[in-house]
Amino acid sequence: MRLLLVEDDHRVAAALAAVLAKHGLQVTHARSGEEALHALLPDHGPGFDVVLLDLGLPDQDGFEVCSRIRLRTAIPVIMVTARADVRSRIHGLNLGADDYVVKPYDTGELLARIHAVCRRKAQETSTGPEAEGAPAPDVIGLGPVRVELATRKVTVGDEPVALTRKEFDLLAMLAQRPGVVFRREQIISEVWRTSWEGTGRTLEVHVASLRSKLRLPSLIETVRGVGYRLVVPSG
């Protein structure tokens, strides 16, 4: 099992990597958010089975890193932090983290959680599209709409569409799981990295802007009282 350890404290990382190695894990250490994101690029080695992500990083908040990881890949992410409050846990899970471990933790429990999230991922893969040999795409086709996750480019037909950063993040989030209903609170937490209060109107404006720019009003469907989902055009 290959694990990406994202931890800025070298002594903590070295000690933890030694323990994990004794249990058969191959550990790669990233000291910052950007270093972690670089290591997860598809052309940088065979890839990882799980990410162990500390939230206290020197270059950017771990929540931001988790959000950017989730826009690129479905790799399991376990957040590790001293933040024990419930709101932080909920925020992390809404961003797409698969588990949340609070320091100080028992090494045996951490190992159990690592294996648990990897088992769940393996089960999902064995019953999903990837079981038939279809890898998770870097480019998503949605009828005439083409979303390139790595380059953050969007085209409709052959015409490029200029989106703001938040518009792209919102579209990418919905496009990676077409047909799945995302709660408004979940979208706000992941795309805007804040709570729902006072941000609901912003979400509505961005959805309306996407519908207009893509010239496909029915692409993003409003699920009354819940949130939004992406409907792949038939043509």
Accessible surface in RSA format (square Angstrom, percent):
REM  Atomic radii and reference values for relative SASA: ProtOr
REM  Chains: A
REM  Algorithm: Lee & Richards
REM  Probe-radius: 1.40
REM  Slices: 20
REM RES _ NUM      All-atoms   Total-Side   Main-Chain    Non-polar    All polar
REM                ABS   REL    ABS   REL    ABS   REL    ABS   REL    ABS   REL
RES MET A   1    69.30  35.9  30.53  20.2  38.77  92.3  37.78  32.1  31.52  41.8
RES ARG A   2    60.31  25.3  60.31  30.7   0.00   0.0  23.91  32.7  36.40  22.1
RES LEU A   3     0.00   0.0   0.00   0.0   0.00   0.0   0.00   0.0   0.00   0.0
RES LEU A   4     0.08   0.0   0.08   0.1   0.00   0.0   0.08   0.1   0.00   0.0
RES LEU A   5     5.24   2.9   5.24   3.7   0.00   0.0   5.24   3.7   0.00   0.0
RES VAL A   6     0.10   0.1   0.00   0.0   0.10   0.3   0.00   0.0   0.10   0.3
RES GLU A   7    10.51   6.0  10.51   8.0   0.00   0.0   1.03   2.0   9.48   7.7
RES ASP A   8    63.14  44.2  43.15  42.9  19.99  47.3   4.19   9.9  58.96  58.8
RES ASP A   9    53.44  37.4  46.40  46.2   7.04  16.7  18.94  44.6  34.51  34.4
RES HIS A  10   108.30  59.2 103.91  72.2   4.39  11.2  77.27  79.6  31.02  36.1
RES ARG A  11   195.41  82.0 187.67  95.7   7.74  18.4  78.43 107.2 116.98  70.9
RES VAL A  12    66.32  43.6  60.48  54.8   5.84  14.1  65.54  56.9   0.78   2.1
RES ALA A  13     1.36   1.2   1.01   1.6   0.35   0.8   1.28   1.8   0.08   0.2
RES ALA A  14    50.86  46.8  36.33  56.1  14.53  33.1  44.96  63.3   5.90  15.6
RES ALA A  15    62.99  57.9  51.55  79.6  11.44  26.0  61.48  86.6   1.51   4.0
RES LEU A  16    17.55   9.8  14.57  10.4   2.98   7.5  17.14  12.0   0.42   1.1
RES ALA A  17    24.18  22.2  23.08  35.6   1.10   2.5  23.40  33.0   0.78   2.1
RES ALA A  18    52.36  48.1  42.17  65.1  10.20  23.2  50.73  71.4   1.63   4.3
RES VAL A  19    49.34  32.5  49.34  44.7   0.00   0.0  49.34  42.9   0.00   0.0
RES LEU A  20     0.00   0.0   0.00   0.0   0.00   0.0   0.00   0.0   0.00   0.0
RES ALA A  21    58.74  54.0  42.26  65.2  16.48  37.5  42.96  60.5  15.78  41.8
RES LYS A  22   175.04  85.4 134.54  82.5  40.51  96.4  87.55  78.8  87.49  93.2
RES HIS A  23   102.84  56.2  77.64  54.0  25.20  64.5  60.66  62.5  42.18  49.1
RES GLY A  24    56.25  69.4   0.00   N/A  56.25  69.4  37.64 103.3  18.61  41.7
RES LEU A  25     7.41   4.1   1.83   1.3   5.58  14.0   2.05   1.4   5.36  14.4
RES GLN A  26   108.94  60.9 101.84  74.4   7.10  16.9  39.28  83.6  69.66  52.8
RES VAL A  27    40.12  26.4   5.19   4.7  34.93  84.2   5.35   4.6  34.77  94.3
RES THR A  28    52.58  37.4  48.78  49.5   3.80   9.1  37.13  49.9  15.45  23.4
RES HIS A  29    38.46  21.0  24.23  16.8  14.23  36.4  19.94  20.5  18.52  21.6
RES ALA A  30     1.20   1.1   1.20   1.9   0.00   0.0   1.20   1.7   0.00   0.0
RES ARG A  31   110.44  46.4 109.55  55.8   0.88   2.1  45.14  61.7  65.29  39.6
RES SER A  32    22.78  19.3  22.78  30.4   0.00   0.0  13.31  28.3   9.47  13.3
RES GLY A  33     0.00   0.0   0.00   N/A   0.00   0.0   0.00   0.0   0.00   0.0
RES GLU A  34    86.82  49.8  84.64  64.0   2.18   5.2  49.98  96.7  36.84  30.1
RES GLU A  35    69.83  40.1  62.44  47.2   7.40  17.6  36.37  70.3  33.47  27.3
RES ALA A  36     0.00   0.0   0.00   0.0   0.00   0.0   0.00   0.0   0.00   0.0
RES LEU A  37     2.17   1.2   2.14   1.5   0.02   0.1   2.17   1.5   0.00   0.0
RES HIS A  38    99.98  54.6  96.37  67.0   3.61   9.2  68.27  70.4  31.70  36.9
RES ALA A  39    20.92  19.2  14.24  22.0   6.68  15.2  18.74  26.4   2.17   5.8
RES LEU A  40    28.66  16.0   7.32   5.2  21.34  53.7   9.69   6.8  18.97  51.0
RES LEU A  41    57.39  32.0  52.89  37.8   4.50  11.3  53.30  37.4   4.09  11.0
RES PRO A  42    99.01  72.2  66.63  60.7  32.37 117.7  78.67  65.0  20.33 126.4
RES ASP A  43   117.80  82.5  82.86  82.5  34.94  82.6  47.56 111.9  70.24  70.1
RES HIS A  44    70.86  38.7  52.98  36.8  17.89  45.8  48.14  49.6  22.72  26.4
RES GLY A  45    52.67  65.0   0.00   N/A  52.67  65.0  30.06  82.5  22.61  50.6
RES PRO A  46   118.52  86.4  72.99  66.5  45.52 165.5  87.45  72.2  31.06 193.0
RES GLY A  47    31.37  38.7   0.00   N/A  31.37  38.7  28.97  79.5   2.40   5.4
RES PHE A  48    29.55  14.8   5.62   3.5  23.93  62.3   7.13   4.3  22.42  64.2
RES ASP A  49    66.31  46.4  58.25  58.0   8.06  19.1  13.35  31.4  52.96  52.8
RES VAL A  50     0.00   0.0   0.00   0.0   0.00   0.0   0.00   0.0   0.00   0.0
RES VAL A  51     0.00   0.0   0.00   0.0   0.00   0.0   0.00   0.0   0.00   0.0
RES LEU A  52     1.10   0.6   0.96   0.7   0.15   0.4   0.96   0.7   0.15   0.4
RES LEU A  53     0.00   0.0   0.00   0.0   0.00   0.0   0.00   0.0   0.00   0.0
RES ASP A  54    11.22   7.9  10.29  10.2   0.92   2.2   2.32   5.5   8.89   8.9
RES LEU A  55     1.40   0.8   0.45   0.3   0.95   2.4   0.45   0.3   0.95   2.6
RES GLY A  56    45.89  56.6   0.00   N/A  45.89  56.6  34.25  94.0  11.64  26.1
RES LEU A  57    19.92  11.1   0.00   0.0  19.92  50.1   0.96   0.7  18.95  51.0
RES PRO A  58    95.90  69.9  50.22  45.8  45.68 166.0  62.74  51.8  33.16 206.1
RES ASP A  59    69.28  48.5  31.76  31.6  37.51  88.7  38.84  91.4  30.43  30.4
RES GLN A  60    33.72  18.9  21.52  15.7  12.20  29.0  26.56  56.5   7.16   5.4
RES ASP A  61    59.94  42.0  47.64  47.4  12.29  29.1  35.19  82.8  24.75  24.7
RES GLY A  62     0.00   0.0   0.00   N/A   0.00   0.0   0.00   0.0   0.00   0.0
RES PHE A  63    19.23   9.6  19.23  11.9   0.00   0.0  19.23  11.7   0.00   0.0
RES GLU A  64    23.57  13.5  23.35  17.7   0.22   0.5  16.80  32.5   6.76   5.5
RES VAL A  65     0.00   0.0   0.00   0.0   0.00   0.0   0.00   0.0   0.00   0.0
RES CYS A  66     0.11   0.1   0.00   0.0   0.11   0.3   0.00   0.0   0.11   0.1
RES SER A  67     4.36   3.7   4.36   5.8   0.00   0.0   0.09   0.2   4.28   6.0
RES ARG A  68    64.62  27.1  63.51  32.4   1.11   2.6  15.87  21.7  48.75  29.5
RES ILE A  69     0.10   0.1   0.00   0.0   0.10   0.2   0.10   0.1   0.00   0.0
RES ARG A  70    41.71  17.5  38.03  19.4   3.67   8.7  32.01  43.8   9.69   5.9
RES LEU A  71    19.69  11.0  19.13  13.7   0.56   1.4  19.14  13.4   0.55   1.5
RES ARG A  72    83.44  35.0  69.92  35.6  13.52  32.2  26.14  35.7  57.30  34.7
RES THR A  73    40.05  28.5  35.32  35.8   4.73  11.3  20.74  27.9  19.31  29.2
RES ALA A  74    51.92  47.7  40.34  62.3  11.58  26.3  41.97  59.1   9.95  26.4
RES ILE A  75    14.04   8.0   8.81   6.6   5.23  12.6  12.75   9.2   1.29   3.5
RES PRO A  76     4.66   3.4   4.60   4.2   0.06   0.2   4.66   3.8   0.00   0.0
RES VAL A  77     0.18   0.1   0.18   0.2   0.00   0.0   0.18   0.2   0.00   0.0
RES ILE A  78     0.00   0.0   0.00   0.0   0.00   0.0   0.00   0.0   0.00   0.0
RES MET A  79     0.00   0.0   0.00   0.0   0.00   0.0   0.00   0.0   0.00   0.0
RES VAL A  80     7.55   5.0   7.55   6.8   0.00   0.0   7.55   6.6   0.00   0.0
RES THR A  81     6.11   4.3   3.91   4.0   2.20   5.2   2.31   3.1   3.79   5.7
RES ALA A  82    76.53  70.4  55.05  84.9  21.48  48.9  55.37  78.0  21.16  56.1
RES ARG A  83    85.79  36.0  78.87  40.2   6.92  16.5  37.59  51.4  48.19  29.2
RES ALA A  84    54.09  49.7  41.22  63.6  12.87  29.3  41.22  58.1  12.87  34.1
RES ASP A  85    76.48  53.6  62.32  62.0  14.16  33.5  51.04 120.1  25.44  25.4
RES VAL A  86   100.15  65.9  97.06  87.9   3.09   7.5  97.06  84.3   3.09   8.4
RES ARG A  87   174.17  73.1 168.65  86.0   5.52  13.1  74.21 101.4  99.96  60.6
RES SER A  88    17.35  14.7  13.97  18.6   3.38   7.8   3.19   6.8  14.16  19.8
RES ARG A  89    97.54  41.0  97.54  49.7   0.00   0.0  19.34  26.4  78.20  47.4
RES ILE A  90    91.99  52.3  90.99  67.8   1.00   2.4  91.88  66.2   0.12   0.3
RES HIS A  91    36.46  19.9  34.20  23.8   2.26   5.8  25.28  26.1  11.18  13.0
RES GLY A  92     0.00   0.0   0.00   N/A   0.00   0.0   0.00   0.0   0.00   0.0
RES LEU A  93    87.17  48.5  73.36  52.5  13.81  34.7  73.61  51.7  13.56  36.5
RES ASN A  94    27.39  18.9  24.67  23.8   2.72   6.6   2.11   5.1  25.28  24.4
RES LEU A  95     0.00   0.0   0.00   0.0   0.00   0.0   0.00   0.0   0.00   0.0
RES GLY A  96    22.41  27.6   0.00   N/A  22.41  27.6  17.63  48.4   4.78  10.7
RES ALA A  97     8.71   8.0   0.00   0.0   8.71  19.8   0.00   0.0   8.71  23.1
RES ASP A  98    60.48  42.4  40.42  40.2  20.06  47.4   7.00  16.5  53.48  53.3
RES ASP A  99    24.58  17.2  23.58  23.5   1.01   2.4   3.28   7.7  21.30  21.2
RES TYR A 100    17.90   8.4   5.61   3.2  12.28  32.0   5.61   4.2  12.28  15.1
RES VAL A 101     5.64   3.7   3.58   3.2   2.06   5.0   5.64   4.9   0.00   0.0
RES VAL A 102    35.94  23.6  25.87  23.4  10.07  24.3  25.87  22.5  10.07  27.3
RES LYS A 103    68.74  33.5  58.52  35.9  10.22  24.3  34.47  31.0  34.27  36.5
RES PRO A 104   138.23 100.7 114.20 104.1  24.02  87.3 119.28  98.5  18.94 117.7
RES TYR A 105    55.39  25.9  27.79  15.8  27.59  71.8  23.44  17.6  31.94  39.4
RES ASP A 106    93.13  65.2  81.72  81.3  11.41  27.0  32.99  77.6  60.14  60.0
RES THR A 107    47.48  33.8  44.73  45.3   2.76   6.6  17.68  23.7  29.80  45.1
RES GLY A 108    42.16  52.0   0.00   N/A  42.16  52.0  31.48  86.4  10.68  23.9
RES GLU A 109    77.20  44.3  69.77  52.8   7.43  17.7  32.14  62.2  45.06  36.8
RES LEU A 110     0.07   0.0   0.00   0.0   0.07   0.2   0.00   0.0   0.07   0.2
RES LEU A 111    15.60   8.7  15.60  11.2   0.00   0.0  15.60  11.0   0.00   0.0
RES ALA A 112    59.16  54.4  47.91  73.9  11.25  25.6  56.11  79.0   3.06   8.1
RES ARG A 113    74.86  31.4  73.63  37.5   1.22   2.9  13.59  18.6  61.27  37.1
RES ILE A 114     0.00   0.0   0.00   0.0   0.00   0.0   0.00   0.0   0.00   0.0
RES HIS A 115    68.38  37.4  67.79  47.1   0.59   1.5  44.51  45.9  23.88  27.8
RES ALA A 116    23.72  21.8  22.75  35.1   0.97   2.2  23.14  32.6   0.58   1.5
RES VAL A 117     3.05   2.0   0.77   0.7   2.27   5.5   0.98   0.9   2.06   5.6
RES CYS A 118    20.74  15.7  14.45  16.1   6.28  14.8  16.20  41.0   4.54   4.9
RES ARG A 119   140.24  58.9 136.55  69.6   3.69   8.8  62.51  85.4  77.73  47.1
RES ARG A 120   111.29  46.7 110.19  56.2   1.10   2.6  58.61  80.1  52.68  31.9
RES LYS A 121    54.62  26.6  52.75  32.4   1.87   4.4  38.87  35.0  15.75  16.8
RES ALA A 122    61.35  56.4  50.15  77.4  11.20  25.5  57.23  80.6   4.12  10.9
RES GLN A 123   114.63  64.1 111.93  81.8   2.70   6.4  42.48  90.4  72.15  54.7
RES GLU A 124   109.48  62.9  99.96  75.6   9.53  22.7  44.64  86.3  64.84  52.9
RES THR A 125    43.97  31.3  39.41  40.0   4.56  10.9  39.30  52.8   4.67   7.1
RES SER A 126    74.91  63.3  49.49  66.1  25.42  58.6  45.66  97.2  29.25  41.0
RES THR A 127   119.60  85.1  81.37  82.5  38.23  91.1  72.58  97.5  47.02  71.1
RES GLY A 128    21.95  27.1   0.00   N/A  21.95  27.1  18.01  49.4   3.94   8.8
RES PRO A 129   105.88  77.2  98.43  89.7   7.44  27.1 104.73  86.5   1.14   7.1
RES GLU A 130    60.78  34.9  48.49  36.7  12.29  29.3  19.37  37.5  41.41  33.8
RES ALA A 131    57.01  52.4  18.92  29.2  38.09  86.7  26.86  37.8  30.16  79.9
RES GLU A 132   158.36  90.9 119.47  90.4  38.89  92.6  47.45  91.8 110.91  90.6
RES GLY A 133    63.38  78.2   0.00   N/A  63.38  78.2  38.84 106.6  24.54  55.0
RES ALA A 134    48.76  44.8  43.22  66.7   5.54  12.6  47.69  67.2   1.06   2.8
RES PRO A 135   111.32  81.1  94.48  86.1  16.84  61.2 102.89  85.0   8.43  52.4
RES ALA A 136    59.41  54.6  37.19  57.4  22.22  50.5  39.91  56.2  19.50  51.7
RES PRO A 137    77.11  56.2  64.77  59.0  12.35  44.9  72.33  59.7   4.78  29.7
RES ASP A 138    67.49  47.3  61.02  60.7   6.47  15.3  15.81  37.2  51.68  51.5
RES VAL A 139    55.70  36.7  42.63  38.6  13.07  31.5  42.63  37.0  13.07  35.4
RES ILE A 140    17.00   9.7  15.42  11.5   1.57   3.8  17.00  12.2   0.00   0.0
RES GLY A 141    58.66  72.3   0.00   N/A  58.66  72.3  27.45  75.3  31.21  69.9
RES LEU A 142     2.02   1.1   2.02   1.4   0.00   0.0   2.02   1.4   0.00   0.0
RES GLY A 143    43.99  54.3   0.00   N/A  43.99  54.3  15.36  42.2  28.63  64.1
RES PRO A 144    52.97  38.6  36.01  32.8  16.96  61.6  48.39  39.9   4.58  28.5
RES VAL A 145     1.14   0.7   0.00   0.0   1.14   2.7   0.23   0.2   0.91   2.5
RES ARG A 146   115.70  48.6 115.37  58.8   0.33   0.8  32.32  44.2  83.38  50.5
RES VAL A 147     0.00   0.0   0.00   0.0   0.00   0.0   0.00   0.0   0.00   0.0
RES GLU A 148    38.23  21.9  38.20  28.9   0.02   0.1   5.28  10.2  32.95  26.9
RES LEU A 149    14.62   8.1   6.09   4.4   8.52  21.4   6.09   4.3   8.52  22.9
RES ALA A 150    76.06  69.9  41.33  63.8  34.73  79.0  48.09  67.7  27.98  74.1
RES THR A 151    76.09  54.1  52.39  53.1  23.70  56.5  59.58  80.0  16.50  24.9
RES ARG A 152   101.72  42.7  82.26  41.9  19.46  46.3  48.31  66.0  53.42  32.4
RES LYS A 153   124.76  60.9 120.53  74.0   4.23  10.1  69.06  62.2  55.71  59.3
RES VAL A 154     4.90   3.2   1.09   1.0   3.81   9.2   1.35   1.2   3.55   9.6
RES THR A 155    28.01  19.9  27.95  28.3   0.06   0.1  26.16  35.1   1.85   2.8
RES VAL A 156    17.13  11.3  14.12  12.8   3.00   7.2  14.12  12.3   3.00   8.1
RES GLY A 157    48.42  59.7   0.00   N/A  48.42  59.7  35.40  97.1  13.02  29.2
RES ASP A 158   145.06 101.6 116.17 115.6  28.90  68.3  39.30  92.5 105.76 105.5
RES GLU A 159   102.05  58.6 101.42  76.7   0.63   1.5  34.76  67.2  67.29  54.9
RES PRO A 160   113.18  82.5  94.01  85.7  19.17  69.7  94.10  77.7  19.08 118.6
RES VAL A 161    20.07  13.2   7.47   6.8  12.60  30.4  10.83   9.4   9.24  25.1
RES ALA A 162    88.95  81.8  69.34 107.0  19.61  44.6  79.02 111.3   9.93  26.3
RES LEU A 163    36.53  20.3   3.64   2.6  32.89  82.7   5.68   4.0  30.85  83.0
RES THR A 164    70.96  50.5  62.22  63.1   8.74  20.8  70.38  94.5   0.58   0.9
RES ARG A 165   135.25  56.8 121.88  62.1  13.37  31.8  54.72  74.8  80.53  48.8
RES LYS A 166    43.47  21.2  43.17  26.5   0.29   0.7  41.16  37.0   2.31   2.5
RES GLU A 167     9.05   5.2   9.05   6.8   0.00   0.0   0.00   0.0   9.05   7.4
RES PHE A 168     7.46   3.7   7.46   4.6   0.00   0.0   7.46   4.5   0.00   0.0
RES ASP A 169     8.49   5.9   8.49   8.4   0.00   0.0   1.85   4.3   6.64   6.6
RES LEU A 170     0.04   0.0   0.04   0.0   0.00   0.0   0.04   0.0   0.00   0.0
RES LEU A 171     0.00   0.0   0.00   0.0   0.00   0.0   0.00   0.0   0.00   0.0
RES ALA A 172     0.05   0.0   0.05   0.1   0.00   0.0   0.05   0.1   0.00   0.0
RES MET A 173     7.24   3.7   3.16   2.1   4.08   9.7   5.07   4.3   2.17   2.9
RES LEU A 174     0.23   0.1   0.07   0.1   0.16   0.4   0.10   0.1   0.14   0.4
RES ALA A 175     0.96   0.9   0.00   0.0   0.96   2.2   0.00   0.0   0.96   2.5
RES GLN A 176    58.67  32.8  32.46  23.7  26.20  62.4  18.06  38.4  40.60  30.8
RES ARG A 177   132.85  55.8 127.76  65.1   5.08  12.1  42.70  58.4  90.14  54.6
RES PRO A 178    62.56  45.6  43.20  39.4  19.36  70.4  43.52  35.9  19.04 118.3
RES GLY A 179    44.52  54.9   0.00   N/A  44.52  54.9  28.96  79.5  15.56  34.9
RES VAL A 180    53.58  35.3  48.97  44.3   4.61  11.1  53.40  46.4   0.18   0.5
RES VAL A 181    51.85  34.1  31.54  28.6  20.30  48.9  31.54  27.4  20.30  55.1
RES PHE A 182     8.96   4.5   8.93   5.5   0.03   0.1   8.96   5.4   0.00   0.0
RES ARG A 183   104.72  44.0 104.61  53.3   0.11   0.3  48.67  66.5  56.05  34.0
RES ARG A 184    43.86  18.4  43.86  22.4   0.00   0.0  12.35  16.9  31.51  19.1
RES GLU A 185    80.12  46.0  77.56  58.7   2.56   6.1  32.45  62.8  47.67  38.9
RES GLN A 186    40.21  22.5  40.21  29.4   0.00   0.0   1.24   2.6  38.97  29.6
RES ILE A 187     0.00   0.0   0.00   0.0   0.00   0.0   0.00   0.0   0.00   0.0
RES ILE A 188     0.00   0.0   0.00   0.0   0.00   0.0   0.00   0.0   0.00   0.0
RES SER A 189     6.44   5.4   6.44   8.6   0.00   0.0   6.18  13.2   0.26   0.4
RES GLU A 190    11.52   6.6  10.66   8.1   0.87   2.1   1.74   3.4   9.78   8.0
RES VAL A 191     3.44   2.3   1.36   1.2   2.08   5.0   3.40   3.0   0.03   0.1
RES TRP A 192    40.51  16.3  25.26  12.2  15.25  35.8  19.26  10.3  21.25  34.5
RES ARG A 193    71.92  30.2  50.63  25.8  21.29  50.7  13.31  18.2  58.61  35.5
RES THR A 194    59.69  42.5  48.79  49.5  10.91  26.0  31.10  41.8  28.60  43.2
RES SER A 195    45.84  38.7  33.16  44.2  12.68  29.2  26.43  56.3  19.41  27.2
RES TRP A 196    88.68  35.6  84.20  40.8   4.48  10.5  56.51  30.1  32.17  52.2
RES GLU A 197   134.77  77.4 114.48  86.6  20.28  48.3  71.21 137.7  63.56  51.9
RES GLY A 198    85.23 105.1   0.00   N/A  85.23 105.1  44.96 123.4  40.28  90.2
RES THR A 199    17.32  12.3  16.76  17.0   0.56   1.3   9.56  12.8   7.76  11.7
RES GLY A 200    11.35  14.0   0.00   N/A  11.35  14.0   8.21  22.5   3.14   7.0
RES ARG A 201   169.23  71.1 162.30  82.7   6.94  16.5  70.72  96.6  98.52  59.7
RES THR A 202    47.42  33.7  43.21  43.8   4.21  10.0  19.96  26.8  27.46  41.5
RES LEU A 203     0.33   0.2   0.33   0.2   0.00   0.0   0.33   0.2   0.00   0.0
RES GLU A 204    76.13  43.7  70.71  53.5   5.41  12.9  18.70  36.2  57.43  46.9
RES VAL A 205    73.14  48.1  69.51  62.9   3.63   8.7  72.31  62.8   0.83   2.2
RES HIS A 206    34.16  18.7  33.53  23.3   0.63   1.6  22.53  23.2  11.62  13.5
RES VAL A 207     1.86   1.2   1.86   1.7   0.00   0.0   1.86   1.6   0.00   0.0
RES ALA A 208    55.45  51.0  48.59  75.0   6.87  15.6  50.68  71.4   4.77  12.6
RES SER A 209    29.91  25.3  21.94  29.3   7.97  18.4  20.89  44.5   9.01  12.6
RES LEU A 210     0.00   0.0   0.00   0.0   0.00   0.0   0.00   0.0   0.00   0.0
RES ARG A 211    60.56  25.4  58.68  29.9   1.88   4.5  18.50  25.3  42.06  25.5
RES SER A 212    81.41  68.8  61.43  82.0  19.98  46.0  35.38  75.3  46.03  64.5
RES LYS A 213    72.93  35.6  61.02  37.4  11.91  28.4  54.05  48.6  18.88  20.1
RES LEU A 214     0.68   0.4   0.42   0.3   0.25   0.6   0.42   0.3   0.25   0.7
RES ARG A 215   137.17  57.6 114.22  58.2  22.95  54.6  70.30  96.1  66.87  40.5
RES LEU A 216    37.40  20.8  37.04  26.5   0.36   0.9  37.33  26.2   0.07   0.2
RES PRO A 217   101.00  73.6  93.57  85.3   7.44  27.0  93.79  77.4   7.22  44.8
RES SER A 218    89.84  75.9  77.85 103.9  11.99  27.6  53.99 115.0  35.86  50.2
RES LEU A 219     1.96   1.1   0.67   0.5   1.28   3.2   1.90   1.3   0.05   0.1
RES ILE A 220     2.36   1.3   1.30   1.0   1.06   2.6   1.30   0.9   1.06   2.9
RES GLU A 221    64.57  37.1  60.00  45.4   4.57  10.9  27.13  52.5  37.44  30.6
RES THR A 222    63.16  44.9  44.21  44.8  18.95  45.2  36.55  49.1  26.61  40.2
RES VAL A 223    34.21  22.5  31.08  28.1   3.13   7.5  34.21  29.7   0.00   0.0
RES ARG A 224   221.72  93.1 200.11 102.0  21.61  51.4  78.16 106.8 143.57  87.0
RES GLY A 225    71.20  87.8   0.00   N/A  71.20  87.8  36.35  99.7  34.86  78.1
RES VAL A 226    63.57  41.8  56.44  51.1   7.13  17.2  59.88  52.0   3.68  10.0
RES GLY A 227     0.00   0.0   0.00   N/A   0.00   0.0   0.00   0.0   0.00   0.0
RES TYR A 228     8.92   4.2   8.92   5.1   0.00   0.0   0.92   0.7   8.00   9.9
RES ARG A 229    78.66  33.0  78.66  40.1   0.00   0.0   3.42   4.7  75.24  45.6
RES LEU A 230     0.72   0.4   0.00   0.0   0.72   1.8   0.00   0.0   0.72   1.9
RES VAL A 231    61.58  40.5  57.67  52.2   3.92   9.4  60.38  52.5   1.20   3.2
RES VAL A 232    69.53  45.8  51.38  46.5  18.15  43.7  51.38  44.6  18.15  49.2
RES PRO A 233    32.64  23.8  15.74  14.3  16.90  61.4  26.38  21.8   6.26  38.9
RES SER A 234   129.51 109.4  82.28 109.8  47.22 108.8  56.44 120.2  73.07 102.4
RES GLY A 235    83.10 102.5   0.00   N/A  83.10 102.5  74.36 204.1   8.74  19.6
END  Absolute sums over single chains surface
CHAIN  1 A    11868.2       9229.6       2638.5       6796.5       5071.6
END  Absolute sums over all chains
TOTAL         11868.2       9229.6       2638.5       6796.5       5071.6
